[in-house]
């Protein structure tokens, strides 16, 4: 087969895609070699075409066919295909058995990610630190042997392990110094690790037009037009059932949703913000990071308007009444979905995944307002770094939540939810996520 683009940005765009495919192709040519089959799948994904029979063939035959003599191009594509299927054990098997010398540095990211994802039981329990360190050292030594010149990447892996095993400050120092290296998207949060925000306060936002609703408690969602069109009505319809006496507030980046919202005919208090922030200096993936982070970047504005703000994602359901949750947590300023408050944990999740950005309650107390302002300062700096330096903004909201919690003074009170407050469904595998999320949202 002819060569095709395997630049990292192309592979990220191709294999991080969770949208419904443009076309499904069920053809399969059994006479082709395994190498060719991998490339056929890669060519199809670049065109938005899903080949489900070929996908299953590749998954079933990795260990039979992925020999040491695979072509460099096919082996690179195979690693990214396995990443798209979350086939962590198979990636780990390739790392240990295949001849991977000479593959691009970003394959090391996939290998380290596979090791980390395979630690699910330890990460969930927070126990087993000695075995975690032992297994991590084996993987890191192997990666150094295969990619001896990928110094920044090895520093990043070391920092991740330092963080996971409790050396939060040292890990943060290393992360914040890793300027310029582009990591795969699950590690993109590295670029939003700051030692301290660079501004005394988040500047005012003349680009915002805020129209609040007449409710004391609201759920806040930030999104672009495409996510609004896909998910907003379904989310609002369910919210009207679970939270009929509370409000919903859409922070809309780059568009005015009011006419569409009026057409829904829902008996629900809905506020809107039209965010006209100039994003032309950001790439499309940076813009997606801004869309997600805008709710936290401007959170202090909403804490001034409402008595309590529940921050959520638009592609899920708020499962409980917000006013009831506020009553349950009168002794807290901030209520989070996280395990960082458990002092008995030996192992901690990475900064950009330790605190859920899709399930956070902020009360309009002095402590809640202080935390919201700190989040705004942190994320303002991240966005400016994105515009000026081209750094990723993906996962910045979750990174900011972790470090703003970590840096919080004693006068901010934190708690975790007594019951599940927010529910999402949907696979993150290639071509599956959007379909499953839409099905979940549409089910009453």
C-alpha positions as CSV (number, residue, x, y, z in Angstrom):
1,X,0.0,0.0,0.0
2,X,1.1,3.6,-0.6
3,X,2.4,5.6,2.4
4,X,0.0,7.9,4.2
5,X,0.2,10.6,6.8
6,X,1.2,9.3,10.3
7,X,1.9,12.7,11.8
8,X,0.9,12.6,15.5
9,X,-1.8,15.2,15.0
10,X,-3.4,13.2,12.2
11,X,-3.3,10.0,14.3
12,X,-4.9,11.9,17.3
13,X,-7.7,13.3,15.0
14,X,-8.2,9.9,13.4
15,X,-8.2,7.6,16.4
16,X,-9.7,9.9,19.1
17,X,-12.8,10.3,17.0
18,X,-16.0,9.2,18.9
19,X,-18.5,10.5,16.3
20,X,-20.9,8.4,14.3
21,X,-19.1,7.3,11.2
22,X,-19.8,8.8,7.8
23,X,-20.1,5.3,6.3
24,X,-19.9,1.7,7.5
25,X,-18.0,-0.8,5.3
26,X,-18.5,-4.5,6.1
27,X,-16.2,-5.7,3.4
28,X,-13.2,-7.9,4.3
29,X,-10.4,-9.3,2.0
30,X,-9.1,-12.4,3.8
31,X,-6.2,-12.7,1.3
32,X,-4.5,-9.6,2.5
33,X,-1.6,-9.7,5.0
34,X,-2.1,-8.6,8.5
35,X,0.2,-5.6,7.8
36,X,-2.0,-4.5,4.9
37,X,-5.2,-5.1,6.9
38,X,-4.0,-2.6,9.6
39,X,-3.3,0.0,6.9
40,X,-6.6,-0.6,5.2
41,X,-8.4,0.2,8.5
42,X,-6.2,3.3,9.0
43,X,-7.0,4.6,5.5
44,X,-10.7,4.1,6.2
45,X,-10.7,5.9,9.5
46,X,-9.1,8.9,7.9
47,X,-12.2,9.0,5.7
48,X,-14.7,8.6,8.6
49,X,-15.4,5.0,7.5
50,X,-15.9,2.3,10.1
51,X,-15.0,-1.3,9.1
52,X,-16.5,-3.4,12.0
53,X,-15.6,-6.9,10.6
54,X,-12.0,-5.8,9.9
55,X,-11.9,-4.1,13.4
56,X,-12.8,-7.4,15.1
57,X,-10.3,-9.3,12.9
58,X,-7.5,-7.1,13.9
59,X,-8.4,-7.4,17.6
60,X,-8.6,-11.1,17.4
61,X,-5.3,-11.6,15.5
62,X,-2.9,-9.2,17.2
63,X,-1.0,-11.9,19.1
64,X,-1.0,-14.4,16.1
65,X,0.1,-11.9,13.4
66,X,2.0,-9.0,15.0
67,X,5.4,-10.5,14.6
68,X,8.8,-8.7,15.0
69,X,9.0,-8.2,11.2
70,X,6.0,-6.0,10.9
71,X,6.7,-2.9,8.8
72,X,7.3,0.3,10.8
73,X,4.2,2.0,9.2
74,X,1.9,-0.9,10.0
75,X,3.1,-1.3,13.6
76,X,2.7,2.4,14.3
77,X,-0.9,2.2,12.9
78,X,-1.5,-0.9,15.0
79,X,-0.6,0.8,18.2
80,X,-3.0,3.6,17.5
81,X,-5.8,1.3,16.4
82,X,-5.4,-0.6,19.8
83,X,-5.5,2.8,21.6
84,X,-8.8,3.6,19.8
85,X,-10.2,0.3,21.1
86,X,-8.8,0.7,24.6
87,X,-7.0,-2.6,24.2
88,X,-4.5,-1.9,26.9
89,X,-3.3,-5.5,27.5
90,X,-2.6,-5.9,23.8
91,X,-0.5,-2.7,23.7
92,X,1.4,-3.9,26.8
93,X,2.0,-7.3,25.0
94,X,3.4,-5.5,21.9
95,X,5.7,-3.4,24.2
96,X,7.1,-6.6,25.7
97,X,7.3,-8.8,22.6
98,X,7.5,-6.8,19.4
99,X,10.6,-5.1,17.9
100,X,9.5,-1.5,18.4
101,X,12.8,0.3,18.1
102,X,12.6,3.1,15.6
103,X,8.9,3.8,16.1
104,X,7.9,7.4,16.7
105,X,8.3,8.8,20.3
106,X,4.5,9.2,20.7
107,X,4.2,5.4,20.7
108,X,6.0,5.5,24.1
109,X,3.0,7.6,25.4
110,X,0.6,4.9,24.3
111,X,2.7,2.3,26.1
112,X,2.8,4.2,29.3
113,X,-0.9,5.0,29.0
114,X,-1.6,1.3,28.7
115,X,0.4,0.5,31.8
116,X,-1.5,3.2,33.7
117,X,-4.9,2.1,32.5
118,X,-4.1,-1.4,33.5
119,X,-3.7,-0.2,37.1
120,X,-7.5,0.3,37.4
121,X,-8.0,-1.8,40.5
122,X,-5.1,-0.2,42.4
123,X,-6.2,3.3,41.4
124,X,-9.8,2.6,42.5
125,X,-8.7,1.2,45.8
126,X,-5.7,3.6,46.4
127,X,-3.7,0.6,47.7
128,X,-0.8,-1.5,46.6
129,X,1.9,1.2,46.3
130,X,4.9,-1.1,46.4
131,X,3.7,-3.3,43.6
132,X,2.6,-0.2,41.6
133,X,6.1,1.2,41.9
134,X,7.7,-2.1,40.9
135,X,5.6,-2.5,37.8
136,X,6.0,1.1,36.9
137,X,9.8,1.0,37.1
138,X,9.9,-2.1,34.8
139,X,7.8,-0.2,32.1
140,X,9.8,3.0,32.5
141,X,13.2,1.2,32.1
142,X,11.9,-0.5,29.0
143,X,10.7,2.7,27.5
144,X,14.1,4.4,28.2
145,X,15.8,1.4,26.5
146,X,13.6,1.7,23.4
147,X,13.5,5.5,23.2
148,X,16.7,6.7,24.8
149,X,16.5,10.2,23.3
150,X,12.9,11.0,24.4
151,X,14.1,12.8,27.5
152,X,11.0,15.1,28.0
153,X,8.7,12.1,27.7
154,X,10.6,10.1,30.3
155,X,10.6,13.1,32.7
156,X,6.8,13.3,32.2
157,X,6.3,9.6,33.0
158,X,8.5,10.0,36.1
159,X,6.4,13.0,37.2
160,X,3.2,11.0,36.7
161,X,4.5,8.3,38.9
162,X,5.8,10.8,41.5
163,X,2.3,12.4,41.6
164,X,0.5,9.0,41.8
165,X,2.6,8.0,44.8
166,X,2.3,11.2,46.8
167,X,5.1,13.5,45.7
168,X,2.6,16.1,44.5
169,X,4.9,19.2,44.7
170,X,7.9,17.6,43.0
171,X,5.6,16.2,40.2
172,X,4.0,19.6,39.7
173,X,7.4,21.3,39.4
174,X,8.4,18.8,36.7
175,X,5.1,19.1,34.8
176,X,5.2,22.8,34.8
177,X,8.7,22.8,33.2
178,X,7.8,20.5,30.3
179,X,7.3,23.3,27.8
180,X,7.0,22.5,24.1
181,X,6.6,18.7,24.1
182,X,3.3,17.5,22.6
183,X,1.9,14.5,24.3
184,X,-1.0,12.3,23.3
185,X,-4.4,13.7,24.3
186,X,-4.9,11.7,27.5
187,X,-1.7,13.3,28.8
188,X,-2.5,16.8,27.4
189,X,-3.3,18.0,30.9
190,X,0.4,18.3,31.5
191,X,0.4,21.5,29.5
192,X,-2.1,23.1,31.9
193,X,-0.1,22.4,35.1
194,X,0.9,25.7,36.6
195,X,3.0,26.4,39.7
196,X,0.9,29.6,40.3
197,X,-1.4,31.6,38.1
198,X,0.3,34.6,36.5
199,X,-2.4,37.1,37.2
200,X,-3.6,38.7,40.4
201,X,-7.2,38.3,39.3
202,X,-9.1,37.1,36.3
203,X,-9.9,40.2,34.3
204,X,-13.5,41.2,33.6
205,X,-15.2,39.7,30.6
206,X,-16.7,42.3,28.2
207,X,-17.2,39.5,25.7
208,X,-20.0,37.9,27.9
209,X,-23.7,38.7,27.7
210,X,-25.3,37.0,30.7
211,X,-29.1,36.6,31.0
212,X,-29.7,34.8,34.3
213,X,-32.8,32.8,35.1
214,X,-35.2,33.3,38.0
215,X,-33.9,30.4,40.1
216,X,-31.9,30.1,43.3
217,X,-30.0,27.0,42.3
218,X,-28.9,26.2,38.7
219,X,-26.9,23.7,36.8
220,X,-24.2,25.3,34.6
221,X,-23.2,23.9,31.2
222,X,-20.7,25.3,28.7
223,X,-20.7,24.2,25.1
224,X,-20.3,25.2,21.5
225,X,-23.0,25.2,18.9
226,X,-22.4,21.6,17.7
227,X,-22.8,20.2,21.3
228,X,-25.8,22.4,21.9
229,X,-27.5,21.0,18.8
230,X,-26.7,17.4,19.6
231,X,-27.4,17.2,23.3
232,X,-28.9,20.4,24.9
233,X,-32.6,19.6,24.3
234,X,-32.3,16.0,25.5
235,X,-30.4,17.1,28.6
236,X,-32.9,19.9,29.4
237,X,-35.9,17.6,28.9
238,X,-34.6,15.2,31.5
239,X,-33.5,18.0,33.8
240,X,-37.1,19.3,33.8
241,X,-38.1,16.0,35.3
242,X,-35.4,15.7,38.0
243,X,-35.0,19.4,38.9
244,X,-38.3,21.1,38.0
245,X,-37.9,23.8,40.7
246,X,-34.3,24.6,39.8
247,X,-32.7,26.4,36.9
248,X,-30.5,25.5,34.0
249,X,-27.9,27.9,32.6
250,X,-26.2,27.4,29.2
251,X,-22.9,29.2,28.7
252,X,-22.8,29.3,24.9
253,X,-19.5,30.0,23.1
254,X,-20.0,31.8,19.9
255,X,-23.8,31.7,19.4
256,X,-27.1,32.9,20.8
257,X,-29.4,29.9,21.8
258,X,-32.5,31.9,22.9
259,X,-34.7,31.3,19.9
260,X,-34.0,27.6,19.9
261,X,-34.6,27.3,23.7
262,X,-37.9,29.1,23.3
263,X,-39.0,26.6,20.6
264,X,-38.5,23.7,23.1
265,X,-41.6,24.8,25.1
266,X,-40.2,23.4,28.4
267,X,-41.6,24.7,31.7
268,X,-38.1,25.2,33.1
269,X,-36.2,28.3,34.2
270,X,-33.3,28.6,31.7
271,X,-30.6,31.3,31.8
272,X,-28.1,31.8,28.9
273,X,-24.7,33.4,28.4
274,X,-23.5,34.4,25.0
275,X,-19.7,34.2,25.1
276,X,-18.1,36.1,22.2
277,X,-14.5,35.5,23.2
278,X,-12.2,35.8,20.3
279,X,-10.8,32.3,19.7
280,X,-9.3,32.8,16.3
281,X,-5.8,32.3,17.7
282,X,-6.7,28.8,19.0
283,X,-6.6,25.6,17.0
284,X,-9.8,23.5,16.8
285,X,-8.7,21.2,19.6
286,X,-7.7,24.2,21.8
287,X,-11.1,25.6,21.1
288,X,-12.7,22.4,22.4
289,X,-10.8,22.8,25.6
290,X,-12.1,26.4,25.9
291,X,-15.7,25.2,25.4
292,X,-15.3,22.8,28.2
293,X,-13.4,25.1,30.5
294,X,-15.5,28.3,30.1
295,X,-18.0,27.2,32.8
296,X,-15.1,27.2,35.3
297,X,-13.2,30.2,33.8
298,X,-16.3,32.4,34.5
299,X,-17.7,30.4,37.5
300,X,-17.3,33.3,39.9
301,X,-19.8,35.4,37.8
302,X,-22.4,32.7,38.3
303,X,-21.7,32.3,42.1
304,X,-22.5,36.1,42.3
305,X,-25.9,35.4,40.5
306,X,-27.2,32.3,42.2
307,X,-27.2,30.7,45.6
308,X,-25.7,27.5,44.4
309,X,-24.2,26.3,41.1
310,X,-23.9,22.7,40.0
311,X,-21.4,22.4,37.2
312,X,-22.1,19.5,34.8
313,X,-21.5,18.1,31.3
314,X,-24.3,18.5,28.7
315,X,-24.0,14.8,27.6
316,X,-25.3,13.4,30.9
317,X,-28.1,13.6,33.5
318,X,-28.2,15.4,36.8
319,X,-29.7,12.6,38.8
320,X,-30.7,14.4,42.0
321,X,-32.4,17.6,43.0
322,X,-29.8,20.3,43.4
323,X,-31.7,22.1,46.3
324,X,-31.7,18.8,48.2
325,X,-28.0,18.4,47.6
326,X,-27.4,21.9,48.9
327,X,-29.4,21.1,52.0
328,X,-27.3,17.9,52.6
329,X,-24.0,19.9,52.4
330,X,-24.6,23.0,54.5
331,X,-21.2,22.5,56.1
332,X,-19.3,22.6,52.7
333,X,-18.5,25.4,50.3
334,X,-17.5,23.0,47.5
335,X,-18.8,19.5,46.9
336,X,-16.8,17.3,44.5
337,X,-16.8,13.9,42.8
338,X,-13.3,12.8,43.8
339,X,-11.3,10.5,46.0
340,X,-8.6,13.1,46.8
341,X,-10.3,13.8,50.2
342,X,-9.5,10.3,51.4
343,X,-6.4,10.5,53.6
344,X,-5.9,6.8,53.6
345,X,-5.1,6.5,49.9
346,X,-1.5,5.5,48.9
347,X,-2.0,6.0,45.2
348,X,-3.6,9.1,43.6
349,X,-5.0,9.5,40.1
350,X,-3.3,12.0,37.8
351,X,-4.1,15.7,38.3
352,X,-6.2,16.0,35.2
353,X,-8.5,13.1,36.2
354,X,-8.5,13.3,40.0
355,X,-11.5,15.7,40.3
356,X,-14.5,15.3,38.0
357,X,-15.3,18.4,36.0
358,X,-18.8,17.1,35.3
359,X,-20.1,16.9,38.8
360,X,-19.2,19.9,41.1
361,X,-21.4,21.9,43.4
362,X,-20.4,25.4,44.5
363,X,-22.4,27.2,47.2
364,X,-22.4,31.1,47.2
365,X,-20.5,31.3,50.4
366,X,-17.2,33.2,51.1
367,X,-15.3,30.0,50.6
368,X,-17.2,29.0,47.4
369,X,-16.6,32.5,45.9
370,X,-12.9,32.3,46.8
371,X,-12.5,28.9,45.1
372,X,-14.4,30.1,42.0
373,X,-12.1,33.1,41.7
374,X,-9.0,31.0,42.0
375,X,-10.3,28.7,39.3
376,X,-10.9,31.7,37.0
377,X,-7.3,33.0,37.6
378,X,-5.9,29.6,36.9
379,X,-7.8,29.0,33.7
380,X,-7.3,32.5,32.4
381,X,-3.6,31.9,32.5
382,X,-4.0,28.6,30.7
383,X,-6.1,30.2,28.0
384,X,-3.5,33.0,27.5
385,X,-0.7,30.3,27.3
386,X,-2.8,28.6,24.6
387,X,-3.2,31.8,22.6
388,X,0.4,33.0,23.0
389,X,2.4,29.7,23.0
390,X,0.1,27.3,21.3
391,X,-0.1,25.0,24.4
392,X,-3.0,22.5,24.6
393,X,-6.1,23.4,26.7
394,X,-7.5,19.9,26.7
395,X,-8.3,18.7,30.3
396,X,-7.4,22.1,31.7
397,X,-10.6,22.4,33.6
398,X,-9.9,19.2,35.5
399,X,-6.3,20.1,36.1
400,X,-7.3,23.5,37.5
401,X,-9.9,21.8,39.8
402,X,-7.2,19.6,41.3
403,X,-4.5,22.2,41.9
404,X,-7.0,24.9,43.1
405,X,-8.2,22.3,45.6
406,X,-4.6,21.5,46.5
407,X,-3.7,25.2,47.0
408,X,-6.9,26.1,48.8
409,X,-6.5,27.7,52.2
410,X,-8.1,26.4,55.3
411,X,-11.1,28.7,54.9
412,X,-12.5,26.8,52.0
413,X,-14.5,23.7,53.1
414,X,-14.7,20.7,50.8
415,X,-16.9,17.6,50.8
416,X,-17.8,14.7,48.4
417,X,-21.4,13.9,47.4
418,X,-23.3,11.5,49.7
419,X,-25.0,10.0,46.6
420,X,-24.3,9.9,42.9
421,X,-25.2,13.4,41.5
422,X,-24.5,13.1,37.8
423,X,-24.7,10.1,35.4
424,X,-23.1,9.6,32.0
425,X,-23.0,6.8,29.6
426,X,-21.1,6.2,26.4
427,X,-18.1,4.4,25.1
428,X,-14.9,6.3,24.3
429,X,-14.0,3.7,21.6
430,X,-13.7,4.7,18.0
431,X,-17.1,5.5,16.3
432,X,-19.1,4.4,19.3
433,X,-19.2,7.3,21.8
434,X,-21.7,9.7,20.3
435,X,-24.2,7.1,19.3
436,X,-24.2,5.6,22.9
437,X,-24.5,9.0,24.5
438,X,-27.4,10.1,22.4
439,X,-29.2,6.8,23.1
440,X,-28.7,7.3,26.8
441,X,-29.9,10.9,26.8
442,X,-33.0,10.1,24.8
443,X,-34.1,7.3,27.1
444,X,-36.6,8.4,29.7
